[in-house]
Amino acid sequence: MKPDIIPEKTKREAAEWFLELNAEPVTPMLRSQWNAWLDARPENELAWQQLNNFSSRLRQIDPELARQSLNAPTIAGRRYALKSLAVLAMGCGAWQAIHFPYVKYKTSDYHTGLGEIRTIKLDDGTELILNAETAVNVQFNHDRRVQLLSGEILITTAENGSQPWGDFIVETAQGTVRALGTRFMVSSFSPEKSNISVFQGAVELKSRRLLDNALIVNAGEAGHITPLNIRVTGQANEHSIAWHEGMLIAQDEPLAVFLSRLSRYLPGYFHVAESAESVRVSGSFRLDNRQHILQILQTAYALKVTRTRRWWGEESFLFNKQFNT
């Protein structure tokens, strides 16, 4: 497996273990659990190797600060240590080299975990809803700026009124989205592309490398930003924001794509066997009942779900197509 295709979930797990094993005391049980996690999948070992390489580089830069960063004993101390770690890593270029977003995620102004949906009211009255596994920073200076580090956000901007607020801008790794009095969603799950859907008003898109070019996306339209491209891609789909009401809606969606979306809300690893690769899913699913979703998939699509539970608690689910005999 190439380093650049290690699943984000695996990267976060590796970082969690890294912090746990560099905090005292480390019990025999904890070390045994770490060994079991390390042996569970090839990508776990690869992620761990990358983190160790990063740790070695860190100690070469500033051994004392590195030691403090990796051994902070308290929650507050660990948060400070994570920020120190991030600064050092970016300074030496190691952070981008190993593609670990974990520190940025944990030290962001607002972030959500697995299955967590969070609503935030900003100082200007704008409503910001974070989907699961999302991280943002918020800065109000001459403009109102939300930096989407990863994940998905739904925004309903407030009227400026008499307040001296400037433009409302969402910044992603690929470019910027400027609100023009609007309700819209921005998704950024990879370094290559951000997706935008506009439900009210309009937004202006700019690519980070093509700042002289701008594109207006109007209500009812969807678009995307890449480092070298901005364009309208089709119609905005209201079903795509059902997550903020605790629902996941699929419309003729490949099973693997549906399960990938589902994995942001439910614990466990989901795998599709070759026999089920052609299955396409449609329907509305409540996100507060995993067992019910699994039962619907098995019944409606003639699937057999094999559940495996590791002794340390991790579960994986393999979806196979059932054939009548």
TIGUPA-509364 format. One record per residue: x negated, y negated, z of N, C-alpha, C in turn; residue in one letter. Coordinates in steps of 0.2 Angstrom, whole numbers, padded with zeros to 4 digits, always signed. Atoms other than C-alpha are relative to their C-alpha. Last residue first. Layout:
<nodes>
XYZXYZXYZa/...
</nodes>
This chain:
<nodes>
+0002-0007+0002+0150+0112-0020+0006+0004-0001t/-0004-0005-0002+0154+0093-0019-0003+0007-0003n/-0003-0003+0006+0139+0082-0020+0005+0005+0003f/-0003-0006-0002+0134+0070-0005+0003+0003-0007q/-0006-0001+0003+0122+0056-0010+0003+0007+0001k/+0000-0005+0006+0108+0053+0002+0007+0000-0003n/-0007+0000+0004+0106+0038+0014-0001+0005-0006f/+0001-0002+0006+0091+0040+0027+0007+0001-0004l/-0006-0003+0003+0093+0030+0043-0002+0002-0007f/+0000+0001+0007+0078+0026+0055+0006+0004-0003s/-0005-0004+0004+0079+0023+0073-0001-0001-0007e/-0001+0002+0007+0065+0017+0085+0004+0005-0004e/-0007+0004+0000+0068+0021+0104+0001-0002-0008g/+0001+0006-0003+0050+0027+0110+0006-0005-0002w/+0000-0001-0007+0054+0045+0106+0000-0007+0004w/+0006-0001-0003+0058+0041+0088+0000+0000+0008r/+0001+0004-0005+0076+0043+0082-0007+0002+0003r/+0006-0003-0003+0080+0050+0065-0002-0005+0006t/+0003+0004-0005+0097+0048+0058-0005+0003+0003r/+0004-0004-0005+0103+0056+0042-0004-0005+0005t/+0005+0004-0004+0117+0047+0033-0004+0005+0005v/+0002-0003-0006+0126+0057+0020-0005-0004+0003k/+0007+0000-0002+0135+0047+0007-0001+0004+0006l/+0002-0007+0000+0152+0050-0002-0008+0001+0002a/+0004-0002+0005+0154+0032-0006-0003+0007+0000y/-0002+0003+0006+0169+0027+0004-0004+0002-0006a/-0006-0002+0003+0167+0039+0018+0002-0002-0007t/+0000-0007+0001+0148+0038+0021+0007+0002-0003q/+0004-0002+0005+0148+0019+0019+0000+0008-0002l/-0003+0003+0006+0163+0016+0030-0004+0002-0006i/-0006-0004+0001+0156+0027+0044+0003-0002-0007q/+0003-0007+0002+0139+0018+0043+0006+0005-0002l/+0003+0001+0007+0148+0001+0044-0003+0007-0002i/-0005+0001+0005+0158+0007+0059-0002-0001-0007h/-0003-0006+0001+0143+0013+0068+0006+0000-0005q/+0004-0003+0005+0134-0004+0066+0003+0007-0002r/-0001-0007-0001+0148-0013+0074-0003+0004-0005n/+0000-0002-0008+0146-0032+0077+0001+0007+0001d/+0007-0001-0002+0142-0036+0058-0001+0002+0008l/+0002+0003-0006+0159-0034+0052-0007+0002+0002r/+0002-0004-0006+0159-0028+0034-0001-0004+0006f/+0001+0005-0006+0169-0034+0019-0002+0004+0006s/-0004+0000-0006+0168-0024+0003-0002-0005+0005g/-0004+0006+0000+0158-0018-0013+0005+0000+0007s/-0004+0001-0006+0143-0006-0013+0005-0007-0001v/-0002+0007-0001+0135+0001-0028+0005-0001+0005r/-0006+0002-0003+0127+0019-0028+0001-0008+0001v/-0005+0003+0004+0114+0022-0041+0007-0002+0003s/+0002+0007+0003+0100+0024-0029+0005-0003-0005e/-0005+0006-0002+0109+0037-0019-0002-0006-0003a/-0007-0002+0002+0101+0053-0026+0005-0005+0001s/-0001+0000+0007+0084+0045-0025+0007+0001-0002e/+0003-0006+0003+0085+0043-0006+0002-0001-0008a/-0005-0003+0005+0089+0026+0001-0004+0005-0004v/+0004-0002+0006+0080+0020+0017+0006+0004-0004h/-0004-0004+0004+0086+0010+0032-0003+0001-0007f/+0003+0000+0007+0075+0006+0046+0005+0003-0004y/+0002-0006+0004+0083+0002+0063-0003-0001-0007g/+0007-0003-0001+0091-0013+0072+0000+0007-0004p/-0001-0006-0004+0106-0022+0064-0007+0003+0001l/-0005+0001-0006+0107-0040+0058+0000+0006+0005y/+0001+0006-0004+0093-0043+0046+0004-0001+0006r/+0006-0001-0005+0093-0025+0041-0001-0006+0004s/-0003-0002-0007+0111-0028+0033-0006+0001+0005l/-0004+0006-0003+0103-0038+0019+0002+0002+0007r/+0005+0005-0002+0091-0024+0015+0003-0006+0003s/+0003-0002-0006+0105-0012+0016-0006-0004+0002l/-0005+0001-0005+0115-0021+0003-0003+0002+0007f/+0000+0007-0001+0100-0022-0009+0005-0002+0006v/+0006+0002-0003+0097-0003-0007+0000-0008+0001a/+0000-0002-0007+0115+0001-0010-0006-0003+0003l/+0003-0006-0001+0116-0009-0026-0001+0001+0007p/+0007+0001-0002+0129-0023-0025-0004+0007+0001e/+0003-0005+0005+0146-0022-0034-0008-0001+0001d/-0004+0000+0006+0152-0037-0023-0004+0004-0005q/+0003-0003+0006+0146-0036-0005+0005+0000-0006a/-0004-0002+0005+0152-0046+0010-0004+0002-0006i/+0005-0001+0005+0143-0047+0027+0005+0003-0006l/-0002-0005+0005+0154-0054+0041-0006+0000-0005m/+0001-0006-0003+0150-0063+0058+0002+0006-0006g/-0006-0002-0003+0157-0080+0053+0000+0008+0002e/-0001+0004-0006+0140-0087+0049+0007+0001+0004h/+0004-0002-0006+0137-0071+0039+0001-0005+0006w/-0005-0003-0005+0151-0076+0027-0004+0002+0006a/+0001+0003-0006+0139-0088+0018+0005+0003+0005i/+0007+0000-0003+0136-0078+0003-0001-0003+0006s/+0001-0006-0004+0155-0075+0001-0007+0000+0002h/-0002+0001-0007+0157-0093-0005-0002+0006+0005e/-0005-0006-0003+0147-0089-0020+0001-0001+0007n/+0000-0001-0007+0139-0104-0029+0005+0005+0002a/-0005+0003-0004+0139-0103-0048-0001+0002+0007q/-0006-0003+0000+0124-0100-0059+0005-0004+0004g/+0000-0007+0002+0105-0102-0060+0007+0003-0001t/-0006-0002-0003+0103-0121-0060+0000+0008-0003v/-0006-0001+0004+0085-0124-0062+0006+0002+0003r/-0006+0001-0004+0068-0129-0054+0006+0000-0005i/-0006+0000+0004+0051-0122-0060+0006-0002+0005n/+0000+0003+0006+0033-0122-0056+0006-0001-0004l/+0006+0005+0001+0031-0118-0038+0000-0004-0006p/+0006-0004+0000+0049-0110-0038-0006-0005+0000t/+0006+0003+0001+0065-0118-0034-0006+0005+0000i/+0006-0002-0004+0082-0111-0036-0006-0004-0002h/+0006+0002+0003+0100-0116-0041-0006+0004+0004g/+0006-0002-0003+0118-0113-0037-0006-0001-0004a/+0006-0002+0003+0133-0123-0042-0005+0003+0004e/-0002-0006+0004+0150-0125-0035-0005+0003-0004g/-0004-0004-0004+0146-0143-0029+0002+0006-0005a/-0006+0003-0002+0132-0151-0040+0004+0006+0004n/-0004-0006+0000+0114-0147-0042+0006-0002+0003v/-0006+0001-0005+0104-0162-0047+0004+0007-0001i/-0006-0003+0003+0087-0158-0054+0005-0001+0005l/-0006-0001-0004+0071-0168-0052+0006+0003-0003a/-0006-0003+0003+0054-0169-0061+0005+0001+0006n/-0003+0005+0005+0040-0181-0056+0006+0003-0003d/-0004+0005-0004+0036-0170-0041+0003-0005-0004l/-0002+0004+0005+0031-0155-0051+0005-0005+0003l/+0005+0002+0005+0020-0145-0040+0002-0004-0006r/+0006+0003-0003+0031-0145-0025-0006-0002-0005r/+0005-0005-0001+0046-0142-0035-0006-0004+0003s/+0007+0002+0003+0060-0155-0033-0004+0006+0002k/+0005-0004-0001+0079-0152-0031-0007-0002-0003l/+0005+0001+0005+0092-0165-0028-0006+0005+0001e/+0007+0001-0003+0108-0160-0019-0005-0001-0006v/+0005-0002+0005+0127-0162-0022-0007+0000+0003a/+0005+0005+0001+0143-0164-0013-0005+0002-0006g/-0003+0007+0000+0152-0149-0006-0006-0005-0002q/-0007-0001-0001+0148-0130-0008+0004-0007+0000f/-0003+0007-0002+0130-0131-0015+0008+0001+0000v/-0007+0000+0002+0120-0115-0016+0003-0006+0003s/-0005+0005-0003+0101-0115-0015+0007+0001-0003i/-0007+0000+0003+0088-0101-0017+0004-0005+0003n/-0006+0002-0005+0070-0103-0013+0006-0001-0004s/-0006+0004+0002+0056-0094-0023+0005-0002+0006k/-0001+0002+0007+0039-0087-0023+0006-0004-0002e/+0004+0006+0002+0033-0087-0005+0001-0002-0007p/+0007-0002+0003+0047-0075+0000-0003-0006-0002s/+0002-0007-0003+0063-0075+0010-0006+0002-0003f/+0007-0001+0002+0068-0093+0008-0002+0006+0003s/+0003-0006-0002+0087-0097+0008-0007+0001-0003s/+0007-0001+0003+0095-0114+0007-0003+0006+0003v/+0004-0005-0003+0114-0117+0010-0007+0001-0004m/+0004-0004+0004+0124-0132+0006-0004+0005+0004f/+0000-0007-0004+0137-0144+0013-0004+0005-0005r/-0002-0007+0002+0135-0162+0006+0000+0006+0005t/-0007-0001-0003+0132-0180+0005+0003+0006-0001g/-0003+0006+0002+0117-0181-0007+0008+0000+0003l/-0008+0000-0001+0106-0169+0002+0002-0007-0003a/-0003+0006-0003+0088-0168-0004+0007-0001+0000r/-0007+0001+0002+0080-0151-0007+0003-0006+0004v/-0005+0004-0005+0062-0150-0007+0007+0000-0003t/-0002+0007+0002+0048-0139-0014+0005-0003+0005g/+0000+0001+0007+0041-0121-0015+0002-0007-0002q/+0006-0001+0003+0036-0118+0003-0001-0002-0007a/+0002-0007+0000+0052-0126+0009-0007+0001-0003t/+0007-0002+0003+0057-0143+0014-0001+0007+0001e/+0002-0007-0003+0075-0148+0018-0006+0002-0004v/+0004-0004+0004+0078-0167+0016-0002+0007+0003i/+0000-0006-0003+0091-0179+0023-0003+0005-0005f/-0002-0006+0004+0087-0196+0017-0001+0006+0004d/+0002+0000+0007+0085-0210+0030+0003+0006-0004g/+0003-0006+0002+0094-0213+0046-0002+0000-0007w/+0006+0002+0005+0096-0231+0052-0003+0007-0002p/+0007-0002-0003+0113-0227+0061-0005-0001-0006q/+0004+0006-0001+0128-0238+0055-0007+0002+0003s/-0004+0005-0004+0137-0223+0047-0005-0006+0001g/+0005+0004-0003+0125-0210+0040+0002-0006+0004n/+0000+0007+0003+0138-0198+0038-0005-0004+0003e/-0004+0005-0003+0133-0180+0044+0000-0007-0004a/+0003+0006-0002+0126-0166+0034+0005-0005+0002t/-0006+0005+0001+0134-0149+0034-0003-0007+0002t/+0000+0007-0002+0119-0137+0032+0006-0003-0002i/-0006+0004+0003+0118-0118+0031+0001-0006+0003l/-0003+0005-0004+0101-0110+0034+0006-0003-0004i/-0006+0003+0004+0092-0095+0028+0004-0004+0005e/-0007-0002-0001+0076-0086+0032+0005-0004-0004g/-0002-0007+0003+0058-0092+0033+0007+0001+0002s/+0006-0005+0000+0048-0108+0037+0002+0007-0003l/-0003-0007-0001+0063-0120+0033-0007+0004-0001l/+0005-0004+0003+0056-0138+0037+0002+0008+0001q/+0000-0007-0003+0070-0149+0041-0004+0004-0004v/+0004-0005+0003+0067-0168+0038+0001+0007+0003r/-0003-0006-0004+0078-0183+0042-0003+0006-0004r/-0006-0004+0003+0069-0198+0034+0001+0005+0005d/-0003+0004+0005+0058-0212+0041+0005+0003-0004h/+0004+0006+0000+0055-0201+0056+0003-0005-0004n/-0003+0006+0002+0066-0187+0061-0004-0006+0001f/+0004+0006-0001+0057-0170+0061+0004-0006-0002q/-0004+0006+0001+0065-0153+0063-0004-0006+0002v/+0003+0005-0004+0055-0136+0062+0005-0006-0002n/+0000+0007+0003+0064-0121+0056-0003-0004+0005v/+0004+0005-0004+0064-0102+0058-0001-0006-0003a/+0001+0006+0003+0076-0088+0053-0004-0005+0004t/+0007+0000+0002+0078-0070+0057-0002-0006-0004e/+0004-0005-0004+0097-0070+0058-0007-0001-0003a/-0001-0007+0001+0105-0085+0049-0005+0004+0005n/+0005-0004+0002+0103-0103+0056+0002+0008+0000l/-0001-0007-0002+0117-0115+0056-0006+0004-0002i/+0005-0004+0002+0113-0134+0056+0001+0007+0002l/-0001-0007-0003+0127-0146+0059-0005+0004-0004e/+0000-0006+0005+0122-0164+0055+0000+0007+0004t/-0007-0003+0001+0127-0176+0069+0000+0005-0005g/-0004+0004+0005+0112-0188+0067+0007+0003+0000d/-0001+0006-0003+0103-0180+0082+0005-0005-0004d/+0006+0005+0000+0105-0163+0076+0002-0007+0002l/-0002+0007+0002+0119-0151+0081-0006-0004+0001k/+0004+0006-0003+0112-0133+0081+0003-0006-0003i/-0002+0007+0003+0122-0117+0077-0003-0005+0004t/+0001+0006-0005+0113-0100+0080+0002-0006-0004r/-0002+0006+0004+0116-0083+0072+0001-0006+0005i/-0001+0006-0004+0106-0068+0080+0002-0006-0005e/-0007+0000-0002+0106-0051+0072+0003-0007+0003g/-0004-0005+0004+0088-0049+0073+0007-0001+0002l/+0002-0007+0001+0080-0065+0080+0005+0005-0004g/-0005-0006-0002+0083-0083+0078-0003+0006-0001t/+0000-0007+0004+0072-0098+0077+0005+0005+0003h/-0006-0004-0001+0072-0117+0082-0002+0007-0004y/-0005+0004-0005+0057-0129+0085+0006+0004+0001d/-0005+0004+0004+0045-0116+0077+0004-0004+0005s/+0002+0006-0003+0031-0108+0089+0004-0006-0004t/-0001+0001-0007+0037-0091+0086-0001-0006+0003k/-0007-0002-0002+0040-0092+0068+0001-0001+0007y/-0004+0005+0002+0023-0101+0064+0008+0001+0002k/+0002+0006-0004+0014-0088+0074+0005-0006-0001v/-0003-0002-0007+0023-0073+0065-0001-0006+0005y/-0004+0005-0002+0020-0079+0047+0002+0000+0008p/-0004-0001-0006+0006-0067+0044+0004-0006+0002f/-0007+0001+0001+0000-0068+0026+0004+0002+0006h/-0004-0006-0002-0017-0060+0029+0007-0001+0000i/+0003-0006+0002-0027-0073+0019+0003+0006+0002a/-0002-0001+0006-0016-0087+0023-0002+0006-0003q/-0007-0001-0001-0020-0085+0041+0003+0001-0007w/-0002-0007-0001-0038-0082+0038+0007+0001+0000a/-0002-0003+0006-0042-0099+0031+0003+0007+0000g/+0005-0005+0003-0053-0104+0045+0002+0003-0007c/+0006+0003+0001-0043-0119+0050-0005+0004-0004g/+0000+0004+0006-0027-0111+0047-0006-0003-0001m/+0000-0005+0005-0032-0097+0060+0001-0004-0007a/+0006-0002+0002-0038-0110+0072+0000+0005-0006l/+0004+0006+0002-0022-0120+0072-0007+0003-0002v/-0002+0002+0006-0011-0104+0073-0005-0005-0003a/+0002-0005+0005-0021-0097+0087+0002-0002-0007l/+0007+0001+0001-0019-0113+0097-0003+0005-0005s/+0002+0006+0004-0001-0112+0094-0007-0001-0001k/-0002-0002+0006+0000-0094+0100-0001-0006-0005l/+0006-0004+0003-0010-0099+0115+0002+0002-0007a/+0005+0004+0001+0003-0112+0120-0006+0003-0004y/-0002+0004+0005+0017-0100+0118-0006-0005-0002r/+0000-0004+0006+0007-0087+0128+0002-0004-0006r/+0007+0000+0002+0004-0100+0142-0001+0004-0007g/+0002+0007+0002+0022-0104+0143-0007+0000-0003a/-0004+0002+0006+0027-0085+0143-0002-0007-0002i/-0007+0002-0002+0013-0081+0156+0003-0002-0007t/-0004-0005-0004-0003-0071+0155+0007-0002+0001p/-0004+0004-0004-0012-0079+0140+0005+0004+0004a/-0001-0003-0006-0025-0066+0134+0005-0005+0005n/-0002-0007+0001-0026-0068+0115+0001+0003+0007l/-0005-0001+0004-0027-0087+0115+0003+0007+0000s/-0006+0002-0004-0038-0088+0130+0006+0001-0004q/-0001-0005-0006-0051-0076+0122+0006-0003+0004r/-0003-0006+0003-0049-0086+0105+0001+0005+0006a/-0006+0001+0002-0053-0102+0114+0004+0006-0003l/-0004+0001-0006-0068-0095+0122+0007-0002-0001e/-0001-0006-0004-0075-0086+0106+0004-0002+0007p/+0001+0003-0007-0073-0101+0095+0002+0005+0005d/-0001+0007+0001-0075-0098+0076-0001-0003+0007i/+0006+0003+0003-0082-0080+0077+0000-0008+0000q/+0006+0000-0005-0069-0075+0089-0006-0003-0003r/-0002+0005-0005-0055-0080+0076-0006+0000+0005l/+0002+0006+0003-0064-0070+0062+0002-0006+0005r/+0007+0000+0000-0063-0054+0073-0002-0007-0003s/+0003+0001-0007-0045-0057+0077-0007-0001+0000s/-0002+0007-0002-0040-0059+0059-0003-0002+0006f/+0005+0004+0004-0049-0043+0055+0001-0007+0001n/+0006-0001-0003-0039-0035+0069-0005-0004-0004n/+0000+0004-0006-0023-0042+0062-0007+0001+0004l/+0000+0007+0002-0026-0035+0045-0001-0004+0006q/+0006+0002+0003-0030-0018+0052-0001-0007-0002q/+0004+0001-0006-0014-0018+0062-0007-0001-0002w/-0001+0007-0003-0004-0022+0046-0005-0001+0006a/+0002+0005+0004-0012-0007+0037+0001-0007+0003l/+0007+0000-0001-0009+0005+0052-0003-0006-0004e/+0002+0002-0007+0009+0000+0052-0007-0001+0001n/+0000+0007+0000+0011+0001+0033-0002-0003+0007e/+0007+0003+0002+0005+0019+0034+0000-0007+0000p/+0000+0001+0007+0020+0024+0045-0007-0003-0002r/-0006-0002+0003+0023+0032+0062+0001-0002-0007a/+0000-0006+0004+0005+0033+0067+0007+0001-0004d/+0005+0001+0005+0003+0015+0073+0000+0006-0004l/-0002+0005+0006+0020+0016+0082-0005+0000-0005w/-0006-0003+0003+0015+0032+0092+0002-0005-0006a/+0003-0005+0005-0002+0024+0096+0005+0003-0004n/+0003+0004+0006+0007+0008+0103-0003+0006-0005w/-0005+0003+0005+0018+0019+0113-0003-0003-0006q/-0002-0006+0003+0003+0028+0121+0006-0002-0005s/+0005-0002+0005-0005+0012+0125+0002+0006-0004r/+0000+0005+0005+0010+0006+0134-0004+0001-0006l/-0007-0001+0003+0012+0022+0144+0000-0005-0006m/+0001-0006+0004-0007+0021+0149+0006+0001-0005p/-0001-0006-0003-0004+0003+0155-0001+0006-0005t/-0003-0005+0005-0011-0012+0148+0000+0006+0003v/+0004-0007+0001-0013-0025+0162+0003+0004-0005p/+0002-0005-0006-0017-0038+0156+0006+0000+0004e/-0002+0003-0006-0012-0046+0139-0001+0005+0006a/+0005+0005-0002-0022-0042+0123+0002-0004+0007n/+0006-0003-0002-0012-0026+0121-0006-0004+0002l/-0001-0004-0006+0005-0035+0122-0007+0003+0002e/+0000+0004-0006-0001-0049+0110+0001+0005+0006l/+0007+0004+0000-0007-0037+0096+0000-0004+0007f/+0004-0005-0003+0009-0026+0099-0007-0003+0001w/-0003-0001-0007+0020-0041+0095-0005+0005+0004e/+0002+0006-0004+0009-0046+0080+0002+0001+0007a/+0008+0000-0001+0010-0028+0073-0002-0006+0005a/+0002-0006-0005+0029-0028+0075-0007+0000+0002e/-0002+0002-0006+0030-0045+0066-0001+0005+0006r/+0005+0006-0002+0020-0039+0052+0002-0002+0007k/+0006-0003-0002+0031-0023+0051-0005-0005+0002t/-0002-0003-0007+0047-0033+0050-0006+0003+0003k/+0001+0005-0005+0039-0044+0036+0002+0003+0007e/-0007+0003-0002+0037-0028+0026-0001-0005+0005p/-0002-0002-0007+0019-0026+0020+0006-0003+0002i/-0007-0003+0000+0019-0030+0001+0001+0003+0007i/-0005+0005+0001+0004-0042+0001+0007+0002+0000d/-0001+0004-0006-0008-0030+0010+0006-0005-0002p/+0003+0006+0001-0006-0017-0005+0002-0005+0006k/-0004+0006+0000+0000+0000+0000-0004-0006+0000m/
</nodes>
